[in-house]
Amino acid sequence: MTNSSQVAALEREIRLLRDLDHPNIVRYLGTQRTKRRLFIFLECAEGGSVASRLKNFGVFSEAVIRRYVRLLTL
């Protein structure tokens, strides 16, 4: 992936984050650009990310997955 396509992909993701509005999805707070970096600010997620939970606890049971899906579809 070239730098310009990476930037375009990040810009698409930022637009998506900006439009999401759900109590169980981390909120987008803003961005800040410096000469060499792009910082994306998100709301703090209590309990960490799904990725960190998978790393700490391993594969989720079906019951846990159902709970996450139910929270996201409320």
SEKEVEX-409786 format. One record per residue: residue number from 0; residue in three letters; x, y, z of N, C-alpha, C, O in turn. Coordinates in pm, 1 decimal. Atoms other than C-alpha are relative to their C-alpha. Layout:
REM SEKEVEX-409786
SITE  num  residu       n.u       n.v       n.w      ca.u      ca.v      ca.w       c.u       c.v       c.w       o.u       o.v       o.w
SITE  NUM     ala         X         Y         Z         X         Y         Z         X         Y         Z         X         Y         Z
...
END
This chain:
REM SEKEVEX-409786
SITE  num  residu       n.u       n.v       n.w      ca.u      ca.v      ca.w       c.u       c.v       c.w       o.u       o.v       o.w
SITE    0     met      84.8    -118.0       0.0       0.0       0.0       0.0      89.3     124.3       0.0     183.5     132.9      78.8
SITE    1     thr     -79.4    -122.8       4.5     140.1     341.5     -90.9     -45.4      95.3     108.9    -152.5      78.2     167.0
SITE    2     asn      35.3     -99.0    -102.1     140.9     635.7     147.4    -132.2      67.7     -30.5    -214.2      86.5      59.4
SITE    3     ser     123.5     -70.1      33.8    -137.2     811.1     -44.5    -121.3     -91.4      17.9    -227.2     -44.6      59.5
SITE    4     ser     113.5      90.9     -20.7    -358.9     500.9     -36.0     -21.0     -27.7     148.9    -134.1     -50.2     192.1
SITE    5     gln      13.6      15.6    -144.9    -285.8     459.1     336.3     -70.9     121.0      60.3    -156.7     106.1     147.3
SITE    6     val      64.3    -121.9     -48.6    -385.3     820.6     399.4    -147.5      -1.6     -38.1    -232.8      32.3      43.9
SITE    7     ala     139.9       6.7      44.1    -703.7     773.4     194.3     -78.6     -99.4      84.9    -193.1     -72.4     121.2
SITE    8     ala      66.9      99.8     -83.4    -789.3     459.9     394.6     -25.2      55.3     140.4    -132.3      33.8     197.0
SITE    9     leu      18.1     -61.8    -132.2    -735.5     647.2     722.8    -109.4     105.7      -3.2    -189.7     114.6      89.6
SITE   10     glu     103.9    -102.7      11.1    -952.7     935.6     603.0    -138.9     -61.9      -8.1    -233.4      -8.6      50.1
SITE   11     arg     129.2      71.1       5.8   -1234.8     690.1     517.4     -39.3     -52.2     138.0    -155.1     -41.9     178.6
SITE   12     glu      28.6      51.9    -133.3   -1205.9     530.4     859.9     -39.3     112.5      95.6    -129.1      95.3     178.1
SITE   13     ile      33.5    -114.8     -85.1   -1212.8     871.3    1030.2    -142.2      47.3     -28.7    -217.2      77.1      64.3
SITE   14     arg     137.3     -40.3      34.0   -1530.6     966.4     838.5    -101.7     -98.7      57.9    -207.1     -58.4     107.1
SITE   15     leu      88.6     101.4     -56.5   -1688.7     637.2     946.7     -11.8      17.6     150.7    -122.5      15.9     204.6
SITE   16     leu       0.7     -18.5    -145.4   -1589.3     690.2    1311.2     -80.2     123.6      40.2    -153.9     121.6     138.8
SITE   17     arg      68.5    -124.6     -30.3   -1722.9    1045.5    1304.6    -152.2     -17.3      -5.4    -225.5      47.1      69.7
SITE   18     asp     143.7      19.0      19.8   -2065.8     920.7    1188.9     -62.4    -101.8      95.5    -184.7    -105.7     109.3
SITE   19     leu      54.5     101.1     -91.2   -2101.4     635.9    1441.4     -52.9      65.8     126.7      11.8     153.3     184.3
SITE   20     asp      58.7     -53.6    -122.9   -2330.8     712.3    1733.4     -78.8    -111.3      68.1    -195.7    -134.1      36.9
SITE   21     his      62.8     110.8     -72.1   -2407.9     422.3    1965.6      65.3      -7.7     137.5     186.9       7.5     148.8
SITE   22     pro     -57.7       2.3    -134.9   -2364.0     388.7    2343.2     102.8    -109.9      22.6     182.2    -100.7     116.3
SITE   23     asn     -94.2     110.5     -18.8   -2166.4      64.8    2301.4     113.4      -0.7    -102.3     182.8    -101.2    -118.0
SITE   24     ile    -111.1     -15.0      93.8   -1923.4     190.5    2036.3      82.0     120.5      45.1      27.1     226.4      75.6
SITE   25     val     -90.6    -106.2     -42.3   -1620.0     400.0    2127.3     -18.3     122.1     -90.8     -19.2     110.2    -213.3
SITE   26     arg      23.0    -123.6      75.6   -1675.9     762.9    2023.1     130.6      59.0     -52.7     234.5      54.7      13.2
SITE   27     tyr    -109.0     -74.9      61.6   -1444.9     951.5    1789.2      -0.4     140.2      60.1    -104.9     205.2      64.1
SITE   28     leu      -8.4    -131.5     -62.3   -1321.5    1270.7    1958.2      69.8     103.6     -87.3      47.4     223.5     -70.9
SITE   29     gly     -67.5     -94.6      87.8   -1100.6    1424.2    1691.6     133.4     -52.5     -48.4     174.8    -163.3     -14.4
SITE   30     thr    -132.2      34.6      51.0    -768.4    1418.8    1512.1      92.6     119.5      14.5      48.8     233.7      28.6
SITE   31     gln    -101.9    -104.6       1.4    -445.8    1613.7    1521.4     112.0     -47.0     -90.8     160.9    -159.2     -77.8
SITE   32     arg    -109.2      31.9      91.4    -184.4    1620.5    1247.8     122.4      81.6      35.0     114.2     200.6      65.4
SITE   33     thr    -127.8     -69.0      -6.8     179.8    1703.8    1284.6      66.7     -22.5    -135.2       6.7     -80.3    -225.8
SITE   34     lys     -69.7      17.1     127.6     437.2    1708.7    1008.9      13.7    -148.1     -38.1       3.5    -183.8    -155.5
SITE   35     arg     -28.5     141.8      29.4     502.3    1334.4    1040.1    -102.3     -98.0      56.2     -93.8    -217.5      27.9
SITE   36     arg      91.2      93.2     -67.1     212.5    1190.3    1241.8    -144.1      46.7      -6.2    -173.6     165.5     -19.3
SITE   37     leu     143.1     -27.2     -10.1    -163.4    1166.3    1255.6     -48.1     -66.2     128.6     -33.2    -187.2     145.9
SITE   38     phe      51.9      51.8    -126.3    -320.6    1126.9    1599.9    -152.2      -5.3      -9.5    -216.5      92.5     -47.6
SITE   39     ile     145.1      17.6      -0.9    -674.4     989.2    1626.4     -41.8     -18.3     145.1       5.1    -110.1     212.4
SITE   40     phe      42.5       3.8    -139.6    -846.5    1053.8    1959.3    -136.2     -67.0      10.0    -232.1     -27.7     -56.4
SITE   41     leu     122.9      76.4     -22.3   -1111.4     807.6    2076.8     -32.4      -0.2     148.3      55.5      15.6     233.0
SITE   42     glu      46.0      14.4    -137.5   -1315.9     775.0    2391.6      68.6    -121.4      62.7      95.9    -219.7      -6.2
SITE   43     cys     -60.9     111.6     -71.9   -1159.3     548.6    2653.1    -102.0    -113.6      13.4    -217.4     -90.4      49.5
SITE   44     ala      89.6     116.6      -7.7   -1307.6     197.0    2645.2      23.0     -72.4     132.3     130.9    -126.4     156.8
SITE   45     glu     -10.2      71.3    -128.5   -1375.2      52.8    2989.4      21.9    -148.0     -26.9     -50.8    -208.7    -105.7
SITE   46     gly     -26.9     142.4      16.8   -1228.1    -294.9    3009.8      90.6     -31.8    -117.7     127.8    -147.7    -136.6
SITE   47     gly     -89.8      22.1     112.5   -1011.5    -249.9    2700.6     -71.9     -41.4    -127.0    -194.7     -47.9    -132.0
SITE   48     ser      53.8      35.3     131.2   -1059.2    -354.0    2341.6     -33.4    -148.7      -6.8       7.4    -227.5      78.5
SITE   49     val      29.6     141.2      23.6   -1196.4    -679.5    2208.9     130.9     -74.7     -23.7     148.3    -186.8      24.2
SITE   50     ala    -129.2      64.8      27.3    -844.1    -756.8    2084.0      76.3     -29.4     128.6     135.1    -136.7     142.3
SITE   51     ser     -72.8      23.6    -124.6    -695.2    -715.2    2432.4     -67.7    -108.4      83.1      -0.4    -186.0     151.0
SITE   52     arg      71.3     106.9     -72.7    -965.5    -935.9    2582.9      28.8    -136.4     -60.9      46.4    -234.2      11.7
SITE   53     leu     -34.7     126.6      65.7    -896.9   -1206.2    2323.9     141.3     -43.2      38.0     166.6    -160.9      63.9
SITE   54     lys    -138.7      31.0     -36.0    -525.6   -1184.0    2400.9       8.2     -53.0     143.4      81.8    -147.8     170.6
SITE   55     asn      -7.0      39.5    -140.7    -586.6   -1214.9    2776.9     -77.7    -126.5      32.3     -36.0    -204.6     117.8
SITE   56     phe      88.9     109.4     -39.4    -866.8   -1472.2    2780.4     -16.7    -109.0    -104.8     -78.7    -211.7     -77.4
SITE   57     gly      13.4     101.5     104.7    -842.7   -1662.1    2451.5    -133.8      11.2     -72.4    -205.7     110.3     -59.5
SITE   58     val     120.7       2.0      82.7   -1128.0   -1755.8    2221.0    -124.3      17.1      86.6    -136.6     -44.8     192.3
SITE   59     phe     124.8     -23.8     -73.4   -1469.4   -1629.7    2334.8     -95.3    -117.3     -16.6    -101.0    -180.5    -122.1
SITE   60     ser     106.4     100.4       9.5   -1744.8   -1874.7    2413.7    -115.3      59.2     -80.3    -121.3     180.4    -101.1
SITE   61     glu     115.9     -47.4      75.0   -2066.4   -1852.9    2213.8     -84.8      94.8      84.5    -139.3     192.2      32.7
SITE   62     ala      79.1     -86.2     -89.3   -2241.5   -1699.9    2517.3      58.5     141.1       7.0     -16.1     239.0       7.8
SITE   63     val     -65.4    -131.2      -5.6   -1985.6   -1416.7    2534.9     -21.4      74.6    -132.0     -49.5     194.5    -131.9
SITE   64     ile      21.8     -62.5     130.8   -2015.9   -1349.3    2162.0    -143.7      49.0     -11.7    -167.6     158.8     -62.0
SITE   65     arg     141.3     -42.8       3.3   -2396.6   -1337.2    2192.8     -18.3     128.2      80.0     -90.9     218.3      37.9
SITE   66     arg      13.1    -119.8     -84.5   -2362.5   -1081.0    2471.9      54.7     123.4     -70.4      -8.9     228.8     -69.0
SITE   67     tyr     -57.3    -113.1      73.2   -2131.8    -856.8    2266.1     -91.3      42.4    -115.0    -115.4     161.5    -134.5
SITE   68     val      88.5     -31.9     112.3   -2361.5    -878.3    1964.0    -127.6      67.3      50.4    -174.8     163.5     -10.2
SITE   69     arg     121.2     -61.0     -55.9   -2665.6    -799.3    2179.2      26.5     145.3      41.8     -56.7     232.7      17.5
SITE   70     leu     -34.2    -137.1     -39.8   -2490.4    -491.1    2323.0      12.1      93.2    -120.1     -26.8     209.7    -112.7
SITE   71     leu     -18.9     -83.7     118.4   -2406.2    -364.7    1975.2    -127.2      22.1     -80.2    -134.4     114.2    -161.6
SITE   72     thr     123.2     -12.7      78.4   -2756.8    -413.5    1839.1    -114.8      61.9      78.9    -227.8      65.3      30.3
SITE   73     leu     104.6     -63.2     -79.2   -2949.4    -239.9    2117.2     -48.1     128.9     -62.9    -136.6     194.9      -8.5
END
